[in-house]
Amino acid sequence: MAFFHQLKLLLWKNGLGIIRRPVWSLTLILWPIIIFIIIAVTRHQFPPVLRQTCYVGPRNLPSTGFFPFLETLMCNSDSDCHNASRLANSKQPSRTKR
């Protein structure tokens, strides 16, 4: 029974906050709606561009050590796209058209 009493007090407190600060409450409701509208309009104006699959060379991760990771991070060579994977043991999955 204590749970429902605490829930009632919490809802009462939130209701008082809405009554006492209506502009702030309206802002909290409208702000996400405005952001969503901006994203939706941007998405509608600039639709995604379909591109072919791009494979880049394998990269060193931080777990390989600091200097190999830094070398991979700083070096821009081999950053262009290839039509096939460059991994030695990779098998291309068969693509089916939908």
N, CA and C atoms as an extended XYZ file, in Angstrom:
294
Properties=species:S:1:pos:R:3:atomname:S:1:resname:S:1:resid:I:1 pbc="F F F"
N         0.819       -1.201        0.000 N   MET     1
C         0.000        0.000        0.000 CA  MET     1
C         0.864        1.267        0.000 C   MET     1
N         2.070        1.151        0.537 N   ALA     2
C         2.965        2.307        0.591 CA  ALA     2
C         3.380        2.730       -0.819 C   ALA     2
N         3.472        1.757       -1.736 N   PHE     3
C         3.855        2.075       -3.111 CA  PHE     3
C         2.844        3.027       -3.746 C   PHE     3
N         1.565        2.734       -3.584 N   PHE     4
C         0.534        3.582       -4.194 CA  PHE     4
C         0.479        4.955       -3.543 C   PHE     4
N         0.773        5.018       -2.250 N   HIS     5
C         0.818        6.321       -1.568 CA  HIS     5
C         1.965        7.164       -2.119 C   HIS     5
N         3.150        6.533       -2.301 N   GLN     6
C         4.286        7.262       -2.859 CA  GLN     6
C         4.028        7.654       -4.314 C   GLN     6
N         3.369        6.784       -5.065 N   LEU     7
C         3.025        7.113       -6.442 CA  LEU     7
C         2.072        8.298       -6.498 C   LEU     7
N         1.090        8.317       -5.605 N   LYS     8
C         0.134        9.429       -5.543 CA  LYS     8
C         0.852       10.736       -5.219 C   LYS     8
N         1.786       10.698       -4.260 N   LEU     9
C         2.539       11.906       -3.911 CA  LEU     9
C         3.428       12.372       -5.069 C   LEU     9
N         4.039       11.426       -5.775 N   LEU    10
C         4.889       11.783       -6.912 CA  LEU    10
C         4.071       12.421       -8.029 C   LEU    10
N         2.919       11.851       -8.329 N   LEU    11
C         2.058       12.440       -9.356 CA  LEU    11
C         1.545       13.809       -8.928 C   LEU    11
N         1.234       13.974       -7.648 N   TRP    12
C         0.790       15.268       -7.125 CA  TRP    12
C         1.904       16.307       -7.278 C   TRP    12
N         3.134       15.908       -6.920 N   LYS    13
C         4.279       16.821       -7.052 CA  LYS    13
C         4.495       17.220       -8.513 C   LYS    13
N         4.416       16.256       -9.440 N   ASN    14
C         4.585       16.570      -10.859 CA  ASN    14
C         3.463       17.469      -11.367 C   ASN    14
N         2.257       17.235      -10.906 N   GLY    15
C         1.130       18.091      -11.296 CA  GLY    15
C         1.328       19.521      -10.817 C   GLY    15
N         1.822       19.686       -9.588 N   LEU    16
C         2.096       21.041       -9.082 CA  LEU    16
C         3.190       21.724       -9.902 C   LEU    16
N         4.198       20.955      -10.310 N   GLY    17
C         5.264       21.535      -11.147 CA  GLY    17
C         4.731       22.014      -12.484 C   GLY    17
N         3.806       21.258      -13.066 N   ILE    18
C         3.210       21.663      -14.339 CA  ILE    18
C         2.360       22.916      -14.155 C   ILE    18
N         1.616       22.989      -13.076 N   ILE    19
C         0.761       24.158      -12.817 CA  ILE    19
C         1.610       25.388      -12.528 C   ILE    19
N         2.676       25.224      -11.760 N   ARG    20
C         3.486       26.370      -11.355 CA  ARG    20
C         4.392       26.888      -12.474 C   ARG    20
N         4.824       26.022      -13.362 N   ARG    21
C         5.708       26.442      -14.455 CA  ARG    21
C         5.177       25.931      -15.788 C   ARG    21
N         4.104       26.536      -16.302 N   PRO    22
C         3.523       26.021      -17.541 CA  PRO    22
C         4.412       26.250      -18.770 C   PRO    22
N         5.173       27.346      -18.782 N   VAL    23
C         6.037       27.608      -19.943 CA  VAL    23
C         7.138       26.553      -20.019 C   VAL    23
N         7.732       26.213      -18.884 N   TRP    24
C         8.774       25.198      -18.859 CA  TRP    24
C         8.203       23.833      -19.242 C   TRP    24
N         7.017       23.522      -18.758 N   SER    25
C         6.376       22.254      -19.094 CA  SER    25
C         6.083       22.171      -20.594 C   SER    25
N         5.616       23.259      -21.175 N   LEU    26
C         5.355       23.295      -22.606 CA  LEU    26
C         6.663       23.154      -23.403 C   LEU    26
N         7.720       23.773      -22.900 N   THR    27
C         9.026       23.658      -23.543 CA  THR    27
C         9.514       22.214      -23.531 C   THR    27
N         9.332       21.520      -22.407 N   LEU    28
C         9.768       20.129      -22.309 CA  LEU    28
C         9.006       19.230      -23.275 C   LEU    28
N         7.783       19.593      -23.609 N   ILE    29
C         6.993       18.798      -24.540 CA  ILE    29
C         7.329       19.167      -25.981 C   ILE    29
N         7.472       20.456      -26.274 N   LEU    30
C         7.670       20.907      -27.652 CA  LEU    30
C         9.090       20.703      -28.172 C   LEU    30
N        10.096       20.740      -27.297 N   TRP    31
C        11.486       20.651      -27.740 CA  TRP    31
C        11.762       19.358      -28.520 C   TRP    31
N        11.411       18.170      -28.032 N   PRO    32
C        11.649       16.965      -28.836 CA  PRO    32
C        10.830       16.930      -30.125 C   PRO    32
N         9.631       17.495      -30.099 N   ILE    33
C         8.805       17.525      -31.304 CA  ILE    33
C         9.462       18.392      -32.377 C   ILE    33
N        10.011       19.530      -31.988 N   ILE    34
C        10.683       20.425      -32.932 CA  ILE    34
C        11.917       19.747      -33.523 C   ILE    34
N        12.703       19.083      -32.681 N   ILE    35
C        13.894       18.383      -33.169 CA  ILE    35
C        13.493       17.283      -34.145 C   ILE    35
N        12.443       16.532      -33.828 N   PHE    36
C        11.978       15.470      -34.721 CA  PHE    36
C        11.521       16.042      -36.059 C   PHE    36
N        10.820       17.162      -36.044 N   ILE    37
C        10.356       17.779      -37.292 CA  ILE    37
C        11.545       18.226      -38.140 C   ILE    37
N        12.564       18.801      -37.507 N   ILE    38
C        13.762       19.225      -38.248 CA  ILE    38
C        14.434       18.020      -38.901 C   ILE    38
N        14.560       16.935      -38.160 N   ILE    39
C        15.189       15.731      -38.713 CA  ILE    39
C        14.346       15.159      -39.849 C   ILE    39
N        13.023       15.129      -39.680 N   ALA    40
C        12.146       14.580      -40.714 CA  ALA    40
C        12.204       15.416      -41.994 C   ALA    40
N        12.201       16.742      -41.860 N   VAL    41
C        12.264       17.614      -43.035 CA  VAL    41
C        13.618       17.460      -43.732 C   VAL    41
N        14.692       17.399      -42.958 N   THR    42
C        16.018       17.220      -43.541 CA  THR    42
C        16.102       15.886      -44.268 C   THR    42
N        15.550       14.858      -43.661 N   ARG    43
C        15.565       13.531      -44.271 CA  ARG    43
C        14.741       13.507      -45.565 C   ARG    43
N        13.648       14.268      -45.584 N   HIS    44
C        12.809       14.326      -46.772 CA  HIS    44
C        13.487       15.124      -47.892 C   HIS    44
N        14.180       16.205      -47.536 N   GLN    45
C        14.837       17.045      -48.531 CA  GLN    45
C        16.083       16.382      -49.115 C   GLN    45
N        16.790       15.608      -48.310 N   PHE    46
C        18.029       14.961      -48.745 CA  PHE    46
C        17.906       13.463      -48.513 C   PHE    46
N        17.277       12.743      -49.435 N   PRO    47
C        17.121       11.297      -49.249 CA  PRO    47
C        18.471       10.590      -49.315 C   PRO    47
N        18.568        9.398      -48.734 N   PRO    48
C        19.841        8.680      -48.764 CA  PRO    48
C        20.222        8.282      -50.190 C   PRO    48
N        21.510        8.318      -50.461 N   VAL    49
C        22.031        7.972      -51.782 CA  VAL    49
C        22.526        6.528      -51.728 C   VAL    49
N        22.023        5.702      -52.626 N   LEU    50
C        22.462        4.315      -52.671 CA  LEU    50
C        23.801        4.218      -53.386 C   LEU    50
N        24.719        3.542      -52.753 N   ARG    51
C        26.046        3.348      -53.322 CA  ARG    51
C        26.386        1.868      -53.303 C   ARG    51
N        27.373        1.504      -54.114 N   GLN    52
C        27.817        0.122      -54.116 CA  GLN    52
C        28.589       -0.181      -52.840 C   GLN    52
N        28.714       -1.463      -52.550 N   THR    53
C        29.434       -1.879      -51.358 CA  THR    53
C        30.891       -1.451      -51.454 C   THR    53
N        31.394       -0.924      -50.373 N   CYS    54
C        32.768       -0.427      -50.328 CA  CYS    54
C        33.558       -1.249      -49.312 C   CYS    54
N        34.682       -1.805      -49.746 N   TYR    55
C        35.559       -2.547      -48.855 CA  TYR    55
C        36.862       -1.767      -48.715 C   TYR    55
N        37.298       -1.554      -47.498 N   VAL    56
C        38.585       -0.910      -47.253 CA  VAL    56
C        39.508       -1.924      -46.605 C   VAL    56
N        40.778       -1.611      -46.573 N   GLY    57
C        41.752       -2.519      -45.992 CA  GLY    57
C        41.546       -2.689      -44.501 C   GLY    57
N        41.978       -3.804      -43.953 N   PRO    58
C        41.829       -4.036      -42.514 CA  PRO    58
C        42.635       -3.018      -41.708 C   PRO    58
N        42.137       -2.706      -40.557 N   ARG    59
C        42.765       -1.707      -39.691 CA  ARG    59
C        43.185       -2.330      -38.369 C   ARG    59
N        44.221       -1.781      -37.770 N   ASN    60
C        44.634       -2.207      -36.436 CA  ASN    60
C        43.743       -1.545      -35.401 C   ASN    60
N        43.344       -2.303      -34.404 N   LEU    61
C        42.541       -1.780      -33.312 CA  LEU    61
C        43.445       -1.413      -32.146 C   LEU    61
N        42.957       -0.639      -31.176 N   PRO    62
C        43.800       -0.261      -30.034 CA  PRO    62
C        44.339       -1.457      -29.252 C   PRO    62
N        43.690       -2.616      -29.353 N   SER    63
C        44.164       -3.780      -28.606 CA  SER    63
C        45.467       -4.340      -29.174 C   SER    63
N        45.847       -3.951      -30.403 N   THR    64
C        47.099       -4.438      -30.985 CA  THR    64
C        48.306       -3.690      -30.461 C   THR    64
N        48.094       -2.637      -29.752 N   GLY    65
C        49.190       -1.828      -29.231 CA  GLY    65
C        49.032       -0.395      -29.691 C   GLY    65
N        49.673        0.498      -28.973 N   PHE    66
C        49.495        1.920      -29.258 CA  PHE    66
C        50.102        2.314      -30.602 C   PHE    66
N        51.324        1.901      -30.883 N   PHE    67
C        51.993        2.360      -32.101 CA  PHE    67
C        51.392        1.773      -33.379 C   PHE    67
N        51.048        0.480      -33.433 N   PRO    68
C        50.362        0.009      -34.646 CA  PRO    68
C        49.005        0.699      -34.859 C   PRO    68
N        48.284        0.940      -33.768 N   PHE    69
C        47.017        1.641      -33.891 CA  PHE    69
C        47.233        3.068      -34.374 C   PHE    69
N        48.227        3.752      -33.823 N   LEU    70
C        48.524        5.121      -34.231 CA  LEU    70
C        48.959        5.171      -35.683 C   LEU    70
N        49.734        4.196      -36.114 N   GLU    71
C        50.170        4.143      -37.510 CA  GLU    71
C        48.967        4.002      -38.442 C   GLU    71
N        48.035        3.120      -38.089 N   THR    72
C        46.835        2.937      -38.895 CA  THR    72
C        45.967        4.183      -38.869 C   THR    72
N        45.876        4.812      -37.721 N   LEU    73
C        45.043        5.992      -37.573 CA  LEU    73
C        45.593        7.167      -38.374 C   LEU    73
N        46.896        7.345      -38.383 N   MET    74
C        47.505        8.502      -39.024 CA  MET    74
C        47.748        8.296      -40.518 C   MET    74
N        47.872        7.077      -40.949 N   CYS    75
C        48.213        6.809      -42.335 CA  CYS    75
C        46.950        6.769      -43.185 C   CYS    75
N        46.928        7.542      -44.243 N   ASN    76
C        45.749        7.589      -45.114 CA  ASN    76
C        45.890        6.683      -46.322 C   ASN    76
N        46.992        5.965      -46.436 N   SER    77
C        47.131        5.088      -47.591 CA  SER    77
C        46.171        3.921      -47.464 C   SER    77
N        45.742        3.403      -48.587 N   ASP    78
C        44.819        2.274      -48.665 CA  ASP    78
C        43.448        2.616      -48.068 C   ASP    78
N        43.022        3.860      -48.194 N   SER    79
C        41.709        4.250      -47.685 CA  SER    79
C        40.663        4.325      -48.786 C   SER    79
N        41.025        3.915      -49.992 N   ASP    80
C        40.063        3.966      -51.073 CA  ASP    80
C        39.230        2.679      -51.104 C   ASP    80
N        38.110        2.755      -51.759 N   CYS    81
C        37.177        1.631      -51.810 CA  CYS    81
C        37.604        0.610      -52.858 C   CYS    81
N        37.317       -0.653      -52.553 N   HIS    82
C        37.567       -1.751      -53.481 CA  HIS    82
C        36.264       -2.513      -53.676 C   HIS    82
N        36.157       -3.216      -54.781 N   ASN    83
C        34.945       -3.969      -55.069 CA  ASN    83
C        34.871       -5.298      -54.337 C   ASN    83
N        35.987       -5.796      -53.850 N   ALA    84
C        36.014       -7.073      -53.144 CA  ALA    84
C        36.741       -6.898      -51.822 C   ALA    84
N        36.452       -7.782      -50.897 N   SER    85
C        37.094       -7.728      -49.598 CA  SER    85
C        38.571       -8.052      -49.736 C   SER    85
N        39.409       -7.452      -48.904 N   ARG    86
C        40.843       -7.677      -48.982 CA  ARG    86
C        41.324       -8.635      -47.913 C   ARG    86
N        40.405       -9.225      -47.139 N   LEU    87
C        40.793      -10.198      -46.139 CA  LEU    87
C        41.180      -11.505      -46.824 C   LEU    87
N        42.127      -12.211      -46.259 N   ALA    88
C        42.648      -13.414      -46.895 CA  ALA    88
C        41.628      -14.553      -46.896 C   ALA    88
N        40.915      -14.753      -45.809 N   ASN    89
C        40.015      -15.898      -45.696 CA  ASN    89
C        38.555      -15.514      -45.843 C   ASN    89
N        38.275      -14.412      -46.478 N   SER    90
C        36.880      -13.979      -46.553 CA  SER    90
C        36.158      -14.680      -47.692 C   SER    90
N        34.911      -15.022      -47.424 N   LYS    91
C        34.056      -15.592      -48.456 CA  LYS    91
C        32.909      -14.627      -48.666 C   LYS    91
N        32.681      -14.292      -49.901 N   GLN    92
C        31.611      -13.344      -50.227 CA  GLN    92
C        30.262      -14.025      -50.034 C   GLN    92
N        29.355      -13.437      -49.256 N   PRO    93
C        28.023      -14.026      -49.144 CA  PRO    93
C        27.272      -13.836      -50.450 C   PRO    93
N        26.473      -14.837      -50.799 N   SER    94
C        25.709      -14.719      -52.040 CA  SER    94
C        24.592      -13.726      -51.836 C   SER    94
N        24.435      -12.840      -52.785 N   ARG    95
C        23.413      -11.802      -52.704 CA  ARG    95
C        22.211      -12.226      -53.521 C   ARG    95
N        21.061      -12.074      -52.936 N   THR    96
C        19.834      -12.356      -53.673 CA  THR    96
C        19.072      -11.058      -53.821 C   THR    96
N        18.471      -10.887      -54.969 N   LYS    97
C        17.666       -9.680      -55.199 CA  LYS    97
C        16.294       -9.872      -54.617 C   LYS    97
N        15.814       -8.835      -53.981 N   ARG    98
C        14.493       -8.888      -53.353 CA  ARG    98
C        13.469       -8.194      -54.184 C   ARG    98
